[in-house]
């Protein structure tokens, strides 16, 4: 998913999301000169974290 679309989906300003992604907080994939957020990696990480809190 593009950074712009992901920022809109999660409700963050594009500048904040870009800064976080460049610091490594969001997994990125670069294809040529375009940069995408790896939504599947985000989903899997969220699933792992949810298992930590399961009772």
C-alpha positions as CSV (number, residue, x, y, z in Angstrom):
1,X,0.0,0.0,0.0
2,X,1.3,3.5,-0.8
3,X,2.4,5.7,2.1
4,X,-0.4,8.1,1.2
5,X,-3.1,5.4,1.3
6,X,-1.7,3.8,4.5
7,X,-1.6,7.2,6.2
8,X,-5.2,7.9,5.3
9,X,-6.2,4.4,6.4
10,X,-4.7,4.6,9.9
11,X,-5.5,8.3,10.4
12,X,-1.9,9.7,10.5
13,X,-0.7,12.8,8.7
14,X,1.5,11.8,5.8
15,X,4.6,13.6,7.2
16,X,4.3,11.8,10.5
17,X,3.9,8.4,8.8
18,X,6.9,9.1,6.5
19,X,9.1,10.1,9.4
20,X,8.1,7.0,11.3
21,X,8.6,4.7,8.3
22,X,12.1,6.2,7.7
23,X,13.0,5.5,11.4
24,X,11.9,1.9,10.9
25,X,8.6,1.9,12.8
26,X,6.6,0.7,9.7
27,X,7.9,-2.0,7.4
28,X,8.6,-0.7,3.9
29,X,9.1,-2.2,0.5
30,X,10.9,-0.2,-2.2
31,X,10.1,-0.9,-5.8
32,X,12.1,1.2,-8.1
33,X,11.7,4.8,-6.8
34,X,8.3,4.0,-5.1
35,X,8.0,3.2,-1.5
36,X,5.2,1.0,-0.1
37,X,4.1,0.1,3.4
38,X,4.1,-3.7,3.9
39,X,0.5,-4.1,5.2
40,X,0.8,-7.9,5.5
41,X,3.9,-7.5,7.8
42,X,1.9,-5.0,9.9
43,X,-1.0,-7.5,10.1
44,X,1.2,-10.4,11.1
45,X,3.0,-8.3,13.8
46,X,-0.4,-7.2,15.2
47,X,-1.5,-10.8,15.3
48,X,1.7,-11.8,17.2
49,X,1.2,-9.0,19.7
50,X,-2.5,-10.0,20.2
51,X,-1.4,-13.5,21.2
52,X,0.8,-12.0,24.0
53,X,-2.3,-10.6,25.7
54,X,-4.6,-13.6,25.2
55,X,-5.9,-15.0,28.4
